Amino acid sequence: MDITFLGAAQQVTGSCTLLESAGLKILVDCGLPQGNDERESGMDLPFNPESIDYVLLTHAHIDHSGRIPLLVKNGFRGKIFTTPATIDLCEIMLADSGHIQEMEAEWKSRKQRRAGQAGVEPLYTVKDAQKAMMLFQGCDYEKIIDLGRGCKVRFIDAGHLLGSSSLEVWLSEGKELRKIVFSGDIGNFDQPLIKDPVYIDSADFVVMESTYGNRMHKKPLNAMGNSVPTSVRAQELADIIERTFNRGGNVIIPSFAVGRTQEILYLLRVVIEKNLCPSCKKIPVFVDSPLSVKATNVFSGNIFGYMDSEAMELVHKGVNPIVFPSLVTITDAEDSKALNFRKESCVIISSSGMCEAGRIKHHLKHNLWRSECTVLFSGYQAGGTLGRNILDGARHVTIFGEQIDVRCEICELQGISGHADQEGLVKWLTAFKKEPRMSFINHGDKAVAPWFAQFITRTLGLKAYAPEPMERFDLLAEQTFPSCVAVDDSVLPCMRELSEAVALLKHNEELLQSVIERLKKEGAKKDITQKQALRLTNAIVRLASDLEFLGSKWGPDAD
C-alpha cells in the first residue's frame, strides 16, 4: 500500500499523487505545472498512463486537471470520478486548454521552421480533451463509491470552487485498513457564492495543501472580530474603481476564468446596486474571455447544493447573483480589440489570472503604461509568471516582444482568495478528532511546504512532512516515515527566497559576461538582423535599468 508524490511536491501547481493498493493504481488529480514548476518538472507524465485504473479529481482548475487529456492521449482508459459540477467545468476548461496547446505548438512550429528545424506537436488537442470527457463519471457529495478490491471513496465539499472536493479514500490489503484524506484545495471562509469547506474528523493519513501556509489573508472584520457583510467586502473594490474612473482610467482585472471571475461579478453587482461609487454615473463591466463567459453560464446553472445561503436567498427572489445590466460579455476577438480604443472608463475582466496567456496580455499592453489606469490582481500569482512580476513591482515587462513600462496603479484585492490562509489550514487540520499517523504537506513551494510542516509539528504536536518530487511511502510501514525537516525559524521564508535569488544572480554573473562578449562579436560581424538588434537592445536596457534601480535602492550610497 504505497503513496507516491508525482506533482505539487514542494511546488504549487501540477497536482498529481499516486495510490497503489491491492493491485489498484489510482491517481488523485493530474494537473498541469505552471510558471517555474513547468520549467523545473516539465509536462511529461512520470508513469505509464495505461497502468492507471482510476482518477479521482478534486476540482476543475487546470493545475489539478490539466494533464488529464494527455493521460488519455497516452493510453489511459479507466474512469475519472469527480462531482457533476466539476464535470461541467472541465468540459469547457480542458477544451480551452487543448486550444491553447494547439496555438502554442503552431507558434513554436512556425518559429522553428523559419530556423530550418522540425515543428512541434501540441501537448494535446481539443479532440483529446473531448475524448477525455467521455471517461468522466459524476459523484455527489457525501456518497461513498466502491471502486472494488478494498477501495472506497467519498467526495466532501472543499469550499474552494464550484464542485471542489476533499477526498476520503479507504484502502484495504488483507486485514489492514487505512483511511487517507486528501484536502484538495481548501477554500477560504465567507467567500461569495459558494459554501464554506466541510470538515472531516477522521484519517490515518492526510495529504494537505499549503499554498498559504505561511501567510494570513487580510480579512474585513467588524469591531467584534466577526466577518462583515458582503457590501463592506465590496467597498474595497468600489474605492479602487472610483478613484481610477475619476482619473479617467480603466480597471484591468486579470482573473481566473473559473471561480474568481464569478466572485468578482458577484461583488460588482453589489457595488452597482448599492451605489458604492457615488461619483460614477455608470460602471461598464466587460468580461472579455470566451472561457469566462462559458464558466459564468455553468455557475448560473449549478446552483442548488453548491451555493451558500446568501446567494440562494437572491436566487429565491428571482435575482441572478452574478448578472447585472451594465455587464457585457465578449467572445469575438474584434470586440475584444475594440475595448482598448474606448474613450470611456470601464472595468475589464479577462483571463488568464496569472497573465501568462489569453486576451489579458493585450489589455495589459494597452493599459500598463497609462498612469491613470489600475491593474487589480485578485488571486495567487505563481513565481516566474508575468502577473507575479507585475505585482512584485517590475518597472517594465515584455509583452509580445515589446517592452512596456509599468506606470499604472497596481493593486491587490484583499480578502477574496479562494485558498484558506494559515489560520484556515490549521482549523481544517485540527478538526480531526484523533491525531493522523502522518500529515503529508504538498501544494506549496519550496519556501512554504517544509516550513508549514515544521510549523504543524511544533505548534500542534502532529507528525508532518513535506515530500519531495517522486518520493514514495509504504502506508503499512510507519517506521519508514521521515521526521519533519528542520527549518531555521530565525530566517523568514521571504528572506530565504531573497538568499536564493542572490545566489542565482551570482551564478549568472559569468553568463552575463558571455552574453556581452557574444554581442561584441555579433556587432563586429554586422551579422545581426534589425529585429534581433531591437530585441537585444530592449533586453539590455531593461537589465541595465533594473540594475540601476537596484543600486539606487540598495547600493552602498543608498539611504
C-alpha positions as CSV (number, residue, x, y, z in Angstrom):
1,M,0.0,0.0,0.0
2,D,2.1,2.9,-1.4
3,I,1.7,6.6,-2.0
4,T,3.9,8.5,-4.4
5,F,4.0,12.3,-4.8
6,L,4.3,12.9,-8.6
7,G,3.4,16.6,-8.7
8,A,2.9,19.7,-6.5
9,A,5.5,18.3,-4.1
10,Q,7.2,21.4,-2.8
11,Q,5.5,23.1,-5.8
12,V,2.3,25.0,-6.1
13,T,0.9,23.6,-9.4
14,G,0.8,20.3,-11.2
15,S,-1.0,18.3,-8.5
16,C,-0.7,14.5,-9.0
17,T,-0.5,11.8,-6.4
18,L,-0.4,8.0,-7.0
19,L,-2.0,5.5,-4.6
20,E,-1.3,1.8,-5.1
21,S,-3.1,-0.9,-3.1
22,A,-4.3,-4.5,-3.7
23,G,-3.3,-4.2,-7.4
24,L,-5.1,-0.9,-8.0
25,K,-3.4,2.2,-9.2
26,I,-5.3,5.4,-8.5
27,L,-4.3,9.0,-9.4
28,V,-5.6,11.8,-7.3
29,D,-5.6,14.7,-9.7
30,C,-3.5,15.1,-12.8
31,G,-2.7,18.8,-13.1
32,L,-0.7,21.0,-15.4
33,P,2.5,22.5,-14.0
34,Q,2.7,26.3,-14.5
35,G,5.4,29.0,-14.2
36,N,8.6,27.9,-12.5
37,D,7.0,24.5,-11.8
38,E,6.7,23.8,-15.5
39,R,10.3,24.8,-16.1
40,E,11.5,22.5,-13.3
41,S,9.3,19.5,-13.8
42,G,8.3,19.6,-17.5
43,M,5.0,18.3,-18.8
44,D,5.7,14.6,-19.2
45,L,3.8,12.1,-17.1
46,P,6.3,10.2,-14.9
47,F,4.4,6.9,-15.1
48,N,2.7,4.6,-17.6
49,P,-0.8,6.0,-18.2
50,E,-2.1,2.6,-19.4
51,S,-1.3,1.2,-15.9
52,I,-3.7,3.6,-14.1
53,D,-7.1,2.2,-13.1
54,Y,-8.9,5.3,-11.9
55,V,-8.5,9.1,-11.5
56,L,-10.1,10.9,-8.6
57,L,-10.3,14.6,-9.4
58,T,-10.7,17.1,-6.6
59,H,-11.7,20.1,-8.8
60,A,-11.6,21.6,-12.3
61,H,-8.7,24.1,-12.0
62,I,-6.1,23.4,-14.6
63,D,-3.3,22.9,-12.1
64,H,-5.3,19.9,-10.9
65,S,-7.0,18.7,-14.1
66,G,-4.9,20.0,-17.0
67,R,-2.9,16.8,-17.9
68,I,-6.0,14.5,-18.0
69,P,-6.3,14.9,-21.8
70,L,-2.5,13.9,-22.0
71,L,-3.2,11.0,-19.8
72,V,-6.0,9.8,-22.1
73,K,-3.9,10.6,-25.2
74,N,-1.2,8.3,-23.9
75,G,-3.4,5.3,-23.2
76,F,-5.5,5.7,-20.0
77,R,-8.9,4.1,-20.4
78,G,-10.2,3.9,-16.8
79,K,-12.9,6.1,-15.1
80,I,-12.4,9.6,-13.9
81,F,-14.6,10.2,-10.8
82,T,-15.5,13.7,-9.7
83,T,-18.5,15.9,-8.9
84,P,-21.1,16.8,-11.5
85,A,-20.3,20.5,-11.3
86,T,-16.6,19.7,-11.9
87,I,-17.5,17.7,-15.0
88,D,-19.4,20.7,-16.4
89,L,-16.5,23.0,-15.8
90,C,-13.9,20.5,-17.1
91,E,-15.8,20.2,-20.3
92,I,-15.1,23.8,-21.2
93,M,-11.8,24.2,-19.4
94,L,-10.0,21.2,-20.8
95,A,-11.2,22.0,-24.3
96,D,-9.9,25.6,-23.8
97,S,-6.6,24.2,-22.6
98,G,-6.3,22.0,-25.6
99,H,-6.9,25.0,-27.9
100,I,-4.1,26.9,-26.1
101,Q,-1.8,23.9,-26.5
102,E,-2.6,23.8,-30.3
103,M,-2.0,27.6,-30.7
104,E,1.3,27.5,-28.8
105,A,2.5,24.5,-30.8
106,E,1.6,26.3,-34.0
107,W,3.5,29.4,-32.9
108,K,6.6,27.4,-31.9
109,S,6.5,25.4,-35.1
110,R,6.5,28.5,-37.3
111,K,9.4,29.8,-35.4
112,Q,11.4,26.6,-35.6
113,R,10.6,26.0,-39.3
114,R,12.0,29.5,-40.1
115,A,15.2,28.3,-38.4
116,G,15.3,25.2,-40.5
117,Q,14.1,22.9,-37.7
118,A,11.2,20.5,-37.4
119,G,7.9,21.7,-36.0
120,V,6.5,20.6,-32.6
121,E,3.4,18.7,-31.7
122,P,0.9,20.1,-29.1
123,L,0.9,18.5,-25.7
124,Y,-2.7,17.6,-26.5
125,T,-5.5,18.9,-28.7
126,V,-9.2,19.9,-28.3
127,K,-10.1,16.5,-29.6
128,D,-8.0,14.8,-26.9
129,A,-9.8,16.9,-24.3
130,Q,-13.2,15.9,-25.7
131,K,-12.2,12.3,-25.8
132,A,-11.2,12.5,-22.1
133,M,-14.6,13.9,-21.1
134,M,-16.2,10.5,-22.2
135,L,-14.4,8.9,-19.2
136,F,-15.8,11.2,-16.5
137,Q,-18.3,9.9,-14.1
138,G,-20.2,12.1,-11.6
139,C,-20.2,11.5,-7.8
140,D,-22.4,13.5,-5.5
141,Y,-21.1,14.9,-2.2
142,E,-21.2,12.6,0.8
143,K,-21.9,9.4,-1.2
144,I,-19.5,6.5,-0.8
145,I,-18.3,5.0,-4.1
146,D,-17.0,1.4,-4.1
147,L,-14.1,1.0,-6.6
148,G,-13.6,-2.6,-5.8
149,R,-10.5,-4.5,-4.4
150,G,-11.0,-2.9,-1.0
151,C,-11.1,0.7,-2.2
152,K,-13.8,3.2,-1.4
153,V,-14.0,6.9,-1.9
154,R,-16.2,9.8,-0.8
155,F,-16.2,13.4,-2.1
156,I,-16.6,16.2,0.5
157,D,-17.3,19.9,-0.2
158,A,-13.9,21.8,0.0
159,G,-15.4,25.3,-0.4
160,H,-12.8,26.3,-2.9
161,L,-14.6,26.3,-6.3
162,L,-17.9,25.2,-7.7
163,G,-17.9,21.4,-7.2
164,S,-14.5,21.3,-5.5
165,S,-13.8,18.4,-3.1
166,S,-11.7,17.0,-0.4
167,L,-11.5,13.2,-0.6
168,E,-11.9,10.4,1.9
169,V,-10.2,7.2,0.5
170,W,-10.4,3.9,2.2
171,L,-7.8,1.2,1.2
172,S,-7.6,-2.3,2.5
173,E,-5.0,-5.1,1.9
174,G,-5.6,-8.4,3.7
175,K,-6.6,-7.4,7.3
176,E,-5.0,-4.0,7.0
177,L,-7.3,-0.9,6.5
178,R,-6.1,2.7,6.0
179,K,-8.0,5.9,5.5
180,I,-6.3,8.6,3.5
181,V,-7.8,12.1,3.3
182,F,-6.8,14.4,0.5
183,S,-7.6,18.1,1.3
184,G,-7.6,19.2,-2.4
185,D,-7.5,23.0,-2.3
186,I,-9.1,24.1,1.0
187,G,-11.4,27.1,0.4
188,N,-11.4,30.4,2.2
189,F,-14.2,31.2,4.6
190,D,-17.1,33.6,3.9
191,Q,-16.4,33.8,0.2
192,P,-19.1,35.0,-2.3
193,L,-21.3,32.4,-3.9
194,I,-20.1,29.0,-2.6
195,K,-20.3,27.3,0.7
196,D,-17.6,27.1,3.3
197,P,-15.4,24.0,3.4
198,V,-16.7,21.0,5.3
199,Y,-14.6,19.4,8.0
200,I,-13.5,15.8,8.1
201,D,-13.0,14.2,11.6
202,S,-11.0,11.0,11.0
203,A,-8.0,9.9,9.0
204,D,-5.0,7.7,9.3
205,F,-3.0,9.8,6.8
206,V,-3.6,13.3,5.5
207,V,-2.4,14.8,2.2
208,M,-2.8,18.5,2.7
209,E,-2.2,21.7,0.6
210,S,-0.1,24.6,2.0
211,T,-0.4,27.3,-0.6
212,Y,-0.8,30.0,2.0
213,G,0.7,28.0,4.9
214,N,3.0,30.9,5.9
215,R,0.5,33.8,5.3
216,M,-2.6,35.3,6.7
217,H,-5.2,37.0,4.5
218,K,-6.3,40.5,5.2
219,K,-9.8,40.0,6.3
220,P,-12.5,42.7,6.8
221,L,-13.8,42.3,10.3
222,N,-16.3,44.3,12.4
223,A,-15.5,45.6,16.0
224,M,-16.5,42.2,17.4
225,G,-14.0,40.3,15.2
226,N,-16.7,38.7,13.1
227,S,-16.9,38.7,9.3
228,V,-18.7,41.7,7.8
229,P,-21.5,41.7,5.2
230,T,-20.7,41.4,1.5
231,S,-21.4,45.1,1.0
232,V,-18.5,46.0,3.2
233,R,-16.3,43.5,1.4
234,A,-17.3,45.1,-1.9
235,Q,-16.4,48.6,-0.7
236,E,-12.6,47.9,-1.2
237,L,-13.4,47.1,-4.9
238,A,-15.6,50.1,-5.2
239,D,-12.9,52.5,-3.9
240,I,-10.4,51.2,-6.4
241,I,-12.9,51.7,-9.3
242,E,-14.0,55.2,-8.2
243,R,-10.5,56.6,-7.9
244,T,-9.5,55.1,-11.2
245,F,-12.6,56.3,-13.1
246,N,-12.0,59.8,-11.6
247,R,-8.6,59.8,-13.2
248,G,-10.1,58.8,-16.5
249,G,-8.6,55.3,-16.5
250,N,-9.6,51.7,-16.8
251,V,-9.6,49.0,-14.2
252,I,-8.0,45.9,-15.6
253,I,-8.6,42.7,-13.6
254,P,-6.6,39.6,-14.6
255,S,-8.8,36.9,-13.3
256,F,-9.0,33.1,-13.4
257,A,-11.9,32.3,-15.7
258,V,-13.4,29.8,-13.4
259,G,-14.3,30.8,-9.8
260,R,-12.6,34.1,-9.4
261,T,-14.3,35.9,-12.3
262,Q,-17.7,34.9,-11.0
263,E,-16.9,36.0,-7.4
264,I,-15.8,39.4,-8.8
265,L,-19.0,39.7,-10.7
266,Y,-20.9,39.0,-7.5
267,L,-19.1,41.8,-5.8
268,L,-19.5,44.2,-8.8
269,R,-23.3,43.6,-8.7
270,V,-23.3,44.7,-5.0
271,V,-21.1,47.8,-5.9
272,I,-23.5,48.9,-8.6
273,E,-26.8,48.0,-6.8
274,K,-25.8,49.8,-3.6
275,N,-24.2,52.7,-5.4
276,L,-20.8,52.3,-3.6
277,C,-19.1,54.5,-6.2
278,P,-21.3,57.6,-5.8
279,S,-19.2,59.8,-8.2
280,C,-19.5,57.3,-11.0
281,K,-22.6,57.7,-13.1
282,K,-22.2,54.3,-14.6
283,I,-19.8,51.4,-14.4
284,P,-19.4,49.5,-17.7
285,V,-18.1,46.0,-17.0
286,F,-16.7,43.7,-19.7
287,V,-15.9,40.1,-19.2
288,D,-13.5,39.5,-22.1
289,S,-12.8,35.8,-22.2
290,P,-14.8,33.1,-24.0
291,L,-13.9,30.6,-21.3
292,S,-15.1,33.1,-18.5
293,V,-18.4,33.6,-20.3
294,K,-18.9,29.8,-20.6
295,A,-17.9,29.3,-17.0
296,T,-20.3,32.0,-15.8
297,N,-23.1,30.2,-17.6
298,V,-22.1,27.0,-15.8
299,F,-22.2,28.8,-12.4
300,S,-25.6,30.1,-13.2
301,G,-26.9,26.6,-13.9
302,N,-25.2,24.8,-11.0
303,I,-26.8,26.5,-8.0
304,F,-28.6,24.0,-5.8
305,G,-26.3,22.1,-3.5
306,Y,-23.3,24.3,-4.2
307,M,-24.2,28.0,-3.4
308,D,-24.2,29.5,0.0
309,S,-27.3,30.8,1.9
310,E,-26.7,34.4,0.9
311,A,-26.6,33.6,-2.9
312,M,-29.6,31.2,-2.5
313,E,-31.6,34.0,-0.9
314,L,-31.1,36.1,-4.0
315,V,-32.0,33.2,-6.3
316,H,-35.2,32.6,-4.4
317,K,-36.0,36.3,-5.0
318,G,-35.5,35.8,-8.7
319,V,-32.1,37.6,-8.8
320,N,-29.1,36.1,-10.7
321,P,-26.3,36.8,-8.2
322,I,-23.6,37.3,-10.9
323,V,-25.5,39.3,-13.6
324,F,-26.4,43.0,-13.8
325,P,-27.5,45.4,-16.5
326,S,-24.1,47.1,-17.2
327,L,-22.4,43.7,-17.7
328,V,-21.3,42.9,-21.3
329,T,-19.7,39.5,-22.1
330,I,-17.3,39.4,-25.1
331,T,-16.3,36.3,-27.1
332,D,-15.5,37.9,-30.5
333,A,-11.8,38.8,-31.0
334,E,-12.6,42.0,-32.8
335,D,-14.9,43.2,-30.0
336,S,-12.0,42.4,-27.6
337,K,-9.6,44.6,-29.6
338,A,-12.1,47.4,-29.7
339,L,-12.1,47.7,-25.9
340,N,-8.6,49.1,-26.0
341,F,-9.8,52.1,-28.1
342,R,-12.7,53.1,-25.9
343,K,-12.6,56.6,-24.5
344,E,-14.9,55.9,-21.6
345,S,-13.6,54.3,-18.4
346,C,-14.5,50.8,-17.8
347,V,-13.8,47.6,-15.9
348,I,-12.2,44.8,-18.0
349,I,-12.1,41.3,-16.5
350,S,-10.0,38.9,-18.6
351,S,-8.0,35.7,-18.2
352,S,-5.6,34.2,-17.6
353,G,-5.3,35.0,-13.9
354,M,-1.5,34.9,-13.8
355,C,-1.3,36.9,-17.2
356,E,0.5,34.0,-18.9
357,A,-1.8,33.7,-21.9
358,G,-5.0,34.9,-23.3
359,R,-6.6,38.3,-24.0
360,I,-5.4,39.8,-20.7
361,K,-1.9,40.3,-22.2
362,H,-3.4,42.6,-24.9
363,H,-5.2,44.7,-22.2
364,L,-2.0,44.9,-20.1
365,K,-0.1,46.0,-23.2
366,H,-2.5,48.9,-23.7
367,N,-3.0,49.9,-20.1
368,L,0.1,49.2,-18.0
369,W,1.9,52.3,-19.3
370,R,-1.1,54.7,-18.6
371,S,-0.7,56.3,-15.1
372,E,-4.5,56.9,-14.9
373,C,-5.3,53.2,-15.1
374,T,-5.2,50.4,-12.5
375,V,-4.3,46.8,-12.7
376,L,-6.1,44.9,-10.0
377,F,-4.9,41.4,-9.0
378,S,-7.4,39.1,-7.2
379,G,-5.7,35.7,-7.0
380,Y,-2.4,33.9,-6.4
381,Q,0.5,34.7,-8.7
382,A,2.9,31.8,-9.0
383,G,6.6,32.6,-9.2
384,G,8.0,33.2,-12.7
385,T,4.7,34.4,-14.1
386,L,4.0,37.8,-15.7
387,G,1.4,38.5,-13.1
388,R,3.9,37.8,-10.3
389,N,6.5,40.1,-11.9
390,I,4.0,43.0,-12.2
391,L,2.7,42.5,-8.6
392,D,6.2,42.4,-7.2
393,G,6.9,45.8,-8.6
394,A,8.5,45.3,-12.0
395,R,9.2,48.7,-13.7
396,H,8.8,47.3,-17.2
397,V,7.8,44.0,-18.7
398,T,7.9,42.4,-22.1
399,I,4.6,41.5,-23.8
400,F,4.5,40.1,-27.3
401,G,8.2,41.0,-27.7
402,E,7.6,44.7,-26.8
403,Q,8.9,46.4,-23.7
404,I,6.1,48.0,-21.8
405,D,6.7,50.4,-18.9
406,V,4.6,49.9,-15.8
407,R,3.2,53.3,-14.8
408,C,-0.3,52.5,-13.7
409,E,-1.5,51.8,-10.2
410,I,-1.0,48.2,-9.1
411,C,-3.5,46.9,-6.5
412,E,-4.4,43.6,-4.9
413,L,-7.9,42.9,-3.9
414,Q,-7.7,41.5,-0.3
415,G,-9.9,39.1,1.4
416,I,-11.4,37.1,-1.5
417,S,-8.6,34.5,-2.0
418,G,-10.0,31.1,-2.9
419,H,-7.5,29.4,-0.7
420,A,-7.6,29.1,3.1
421,D,-4.8,31.0,4.8
422,Q,-2.6,29.6,7.6
423,E,-5.4,30.1,10.1
424,G,-7.9,28.3,7.9
425,L,-5.5,25.4,7.1
426,V,-4.9,24.9,10.9
427,K,-8.6,25.0,11.5
428,W,-9.2,22.3,8.9
429,L,-6.4,20.1,10.2
430,T,-7.4,20.3,13.9
431,A,-10.9,19.2,13.1
432,F,-9.6,15.6,13.1
433,K,-10.7,14.0,16.4
434,K,-7.8,11.6,16.5
435,E,-4.2,12.6,15.5
436,P,-3.4,11.3,12.0
437,R,-0.4,9.0,11.8
438,M,1.2,11.4,9.3
439,S,0.3,14.6,7.5
440,F,2.0,14.9,4.1
441,I,2.2,18.6,3.2
442,N,2.1,19.4,-0.5
443,H,0.9,22.1,-2.9
444,G,3.2,24.7,-1.5
445,D,6.5,25.9,-2.9
446,K,10.0,25.1,-1.5
447,A,9.9,28.0,0.9
448,V,6.4,27.2,2.3
449,A,5.7,23.5,2.4
450,P,8.6,22.4,4.6
451,W,8.1,25.5,6.8
452,F,4.4,24.7,7.2
453,A,5.2,21.0,8.0
454,Q,7.6,22.2,10.8
455,F,5.0,24.7,12.0
456,I,2.4,21.9,12.3
457,T,4.8,19.7,14.2
458,R,6.0,22.5,16.6
459,T,2.7,24.2,17.3
460,L,0.2,21.3,17.1
461,G,2.4,18.4,18.0
462,L,1.4,16.5,14.9
463,K,3.7,14.5,12.6
464,A,4.1,16.3,9.3
465,Y,6.4,16.1,6.4
466,A,6.7,17.9,3.0
467,P,7.6,15.2,0.4
468,E,10.0,15.9,-2.5
469,P,9.0,15.1,-6.1
470,M,8.8,11.3,-6.7
471,E,9.1,10.4,-3.0
472,R,7.2,7.2,-2.2
473,F,6.0,5.8,1.1
474,D,4.6,2.5,2.3
475,L,1.5,3.3,4.3
476,L,1.7,0.0,6.1
477,A,5.3,0.6,7.4
478,E,5.1,3.6,9.8
479,Q,8.8,3.2,10.9
480,T,9.9,4.3,7.4
481,F,8.2,7.7,7.6
482,P,10.7,10.6,7.8
483,S,10.6,13.2,10.5
484,C,9.9,16.8,9.8
485,V,12.9,18.6,8.2
486,A,14.2,21.3,10.5
487,V,13.8,24.8,9.0
488,D,15.6,27.7,10.6
489,D,12.8,29.8,12.0
490,S,15.1,32.7,12.6
491,V,15.1,33.2,8.9
492,L,11.7,34.2,7.5
493,P,10.6,32.4,4.3
494,C,10.8,35.7,2.3
495,M,14.5,36.1,3.4
496,R,15.2,32.5,2.3
497,E,13.7,33.4,-1.1
498,L,15.9,36.5,-1.2
499,S,19.0,34.5,-0.4
500,E,18.2,32.1,-3.2
501,A,17.7,35.0,-5.6
502,V,21.1,36.5,-4.7
503,A,22.7,33.1,-5.2
504,L,21.0,32.9,-8.6
505,L,22.3,36.4,-9.5
506,K,25.9,35.3,-8.6
507,H,25.5,32.1,-10.6
508,N,24.6,34.1,-13.7
509,E,27.4,36.6,-13.5
510,E,29.5,34.5,-15.8
511,L,26.6,34.0,-18.2
512,L,26.1,37.8,-18.3
513,Q,29.7,38.3,-19.3
514,S,29.5,35.6,-22.0
515,V,26.4,37.4,-23.4
516,I,28.4,40.7,-23.5
517,E,31.3,39.0,-25.4
518,R,28.9,37.5,-27.9
519,L,27.2,40.8,-28.6
520,K,30.6,42.4,-29.3
521,K,31.4,39.6,-31.8
522,E,28.0,39.7,-33.5
523,G,28.1,43.5,-33.7
524,A,31.6,43.4,-35.2
525,K,30.5,40.9,-37.9
526,K,27.4,43.1,-38.6
527,D,25.6,39.8,-39.0
528,I,22.7,40.7,-36.8
529,T,19.2,41.5,-38.1
530,Q,17.3,44.6,-37.3
531,K,14.7,42.6,-35.4
532,Q,17.3,40.8,-33.4
533,A,19.1,44.1,-32.6
534,L,15.8,45.6,-31.4
535,R,15.1,42.7,-29.1
536,L,18.6,42.6,-27.7
537,T,18.5,46.4,-27.2
538,N,15.3,46.2,-25.2
539,A,16.6,43.3,-23.1
540,I,19.8,45.1,-22.3
541,V,18.0,48.4,-21.5
542,R,15.7,46.5,-19.1
543,L,18.5,44.8,-17.4
544,A,20.6,48.0,-17.1
545,S,17.6,49.9,-15.8
546,D,16.8,47.3,-13.2
547,L,20.4,47.1,-12.0
548,E,20.4,50.9,-11.8
549,F,17.2,50.9,-9.8
550,L,18.6,48.1,-7.6
551,G,21.7,50.1,-6.9
552,S,19.8,53.3,-6.1
553,K,17.7,51.4,-3.5
554,W,20.2,49.0,-2.0
555,G,23.6,50.1,-3.2
556,P,26.4,51.5,-0.9
557,D,25.3,55.1,-1.4
558,A,21.5,54.4,-0.9
559,D,19.7,55.9,2.1
